[in-house]
Amino acid sequence: MKDIFKANGEIRVKNGVLQLSDAPDIVTDGDGDKYIGYEEIGEAYSGNAKHLIDEGSALTAEYIAEVTKDGLFLDLGCGDGAVTVPCARLGVRVIAGDISNKMMEILKERAKRNGISLESVTLCRMNALDIPLRDESVDTVVANSVLHLISNPEKVLREIYRVLKPGGRFVCRDDAPDMDRPGAEGFAEENEEYMKTVGEIYEGYWAELGKRGVTAKRYSWRFDRDAACRAMFGSVETKRIERGVPYFNRLVDSFLPRFAGKGFSDQVDVPADLHREVCDRVVGEVREKYGEKFDAVGYHGIEPDMIITSYVK
Ligand SMILES: C[S@@+](CC[C@H](N)C(=O)[O-])C[C@H]1O[C@@H](n2cnc3c(N)ncnc32)[C@H](O)[C@@H]1O
């Protein structure tokens, strides 16, 4: 296994994580490539979900196990282990890499709470812009919800291509576009209320911060991954996975704690005290406007089918 790493000599290990990069956790200024690592976002991002293995990730893991077989899977920007942990349950050999040591601590906690051994997983602090693996060393790569955080996603794709073996797959998961969402027609009015409430909080917050000269950090939210990958990879395979599981997210249990905890990546450069002041005020105003309804409002939906796309080298 050791010969897949670019590093020569001893590799430093911190809390069981190979330290394969000295790059900062977050880079949001300067002339070079920028990215938003989740070191300070961790707990608020993962929230109550850190002990769950969600159905979508479990299905993605089954697909990864099927195509990777006894090969090696790189979960790039593995974060809190949403994909790594169900892969570990299936015995997939995983290189789980993230720029944030904190996120990999949460990953370990997720595995522990679900009684899943990480024996088949090698945790590595790494920078996706300079993957510390040798050329053609892995069979499958996933970089779920990562490219949009990086100012130069093309460079990350070139790195992914480089480390994949010939015939290897870059696997991406998307929602099926033709699914009628939310799909729970009876809840249209309540869902509209939820969307309106979230919108008022989000817009009110950023409007106030804008007046104070602070803007949301969004690097590659509009990056056309599919076009870039089709131009780079030899062939493309897609698979539709049916879902249809109903869910209900209460605003005060899901959006609000993450938002108030600065758990959204575009909040990364908002100074903590300014965030608290503006967030408390805006949320307070919206809460007052909606009264008791505020605590009950939530979103009823049906999980859309997933489209798994494999870009094959
Ligand atoms: C939104 S989370 C997604 C985590 C996980 N892939 C998932 O699907 O839940 C994005 C992750 O990308 C990591 N990240 C951001 N920039 C990175 C970089 N340059 N190199 C490695 N990881 C990075 C963050 O630290 C964070 O854990």
Ligand as a Chemical Component Dictionary entry (heavy atoms), coordinates in Angstrom:
data_LIG
# 
_chem_comp.id                   LIG 
_chem_comp.type                 NON-POLYMER 
_chem_comp.pdbx_formal_charge   0 
_chem_comp.three_letter_code    LIG 
# 
loop_
_chem_comp_atom.comp_id 
_chem_comp_atom.atom_id 
_chem_comp_atom.alt_atom_id 
_chem_comp_atom.type_symbol 
_chem_comp_atom.charge 
_chem_comp_atom.model_Cartn_x 
_chem_comp_atom.model_Cartn_y 
_chem_comp_atom.model_Cartn_z 
_chem_comp_atom.pdbx_ordinal 
LIG C1  C1  C 0  -19.257 19.483 1.530  1  
LIG S1  S1  S 1  -18.016 18.470 2.215  2  
LIG C2  C2  C 0  -18.389 16.933 1.426  3  
LIG C3  C3  C 0  -17.920 15.751 2.219  4  
LIG C4  C4  C 0  -18.260 14.379 1.623  5  
LIG N1  N1  N 0  -17.600 14.169 0.360  6  
LIG C5  C5  C 0  -19.750 14.185 1.486  7  
LIG O1  O1  O 0  -20.208 13.843 0.406  8  
LIG O2  O2  O -1 -20.471 14.370 2.477  9  
LIG C6  C6  C 0  -16.577 19.002 1.355  10 
LIG C7  C7  C 0  -15.251 18.462 1.893  11 
LIG O3  O3  O 0  -14.197 18.843 0.977  12 
LIG C8  C8  C 0  -13.051 19.162 1.738  13 
LIG N2  N2  N 0  -12.144 20.000 0.933  14 
LIG C9  C9  C 0  -12.306 21.284 0.529  15 
LIG N3  N3  N 0  -11.241 21.689 -0.170 16 
LIG C10 C10 C 0  -10.388 20.645 -0.229 17 
LIG C11 C11 C 0  -9.087  20.447 -0.809 18 
LIG N4  N4  N 0  -8.472  21.411 -1.495 19 
LIG N5  N5  N 0  -8.509  19.241 -0.670 20 
LIG C12 C12 C 0  -9.113  18.242 0.033  21 
LIG N6  N6  N 0  -10.321 18.377 0.608  22 
LIG C13 C13 C 0  -10.951 19.558 0.481  23 
LIG C14 C14 C 0  -13.616 19.852 2.966  24 
LIG O4  O4  O 0  -12.703 19.870 4.045  25 
LIG C15 C15 C 0  -14.870 19.034 3.234  26 
LIG O5  O5  O 0  -14.632 18.002 4.156  27 
# 
loop_
_chem_comp_bond.comp_id 
_chem_comp_bond.atom_id_1 
_chem_comp_bond.atom_id_2 
_chem_comp_bond.value_order 
_chem_comp_bond.pdbx_ordinal 
LIG C1  S1  SING 1  
LIG S1  C2  SING 2  
LIG S1  C6  SING 3  
LIG C2  C3  SING 4  
LIG C3  C4  SING 5  
LIG C4  N1  SING 6  
LIG C4  C5  SING 7  
LIG C5  O1  DOUB 8  
LIG C5  O2  SING 9  
LIG C6  C7  SING 10 
LIG C7  O3  SING 11 
LIG C7  C15 SING 12 
LIG O3  C8  SING 13 
LIG C8  N2  SING 14 
LIG C8  C14 SING 15 
LIG N2  C9  SING 16 
LIG N2  C13 SING 17 
LIG C9  N3  DOUB 18 
LIG N3  C10 SING 19 
LIG C10 C11 SING 20 
LIG C10 C13 DOUB 21 
LIG C11 N4  SING 22 
LIG C11 N5  DOUB 23 
LIG N5  C12 SING 24 
LIG C12 N6  DOUB 25 
LIG N6  C13 SING 26 
LIG C14 O4  SING 27 
LIG C14 C15 SING 28 
LIG C15 O5  SING 29 
# 
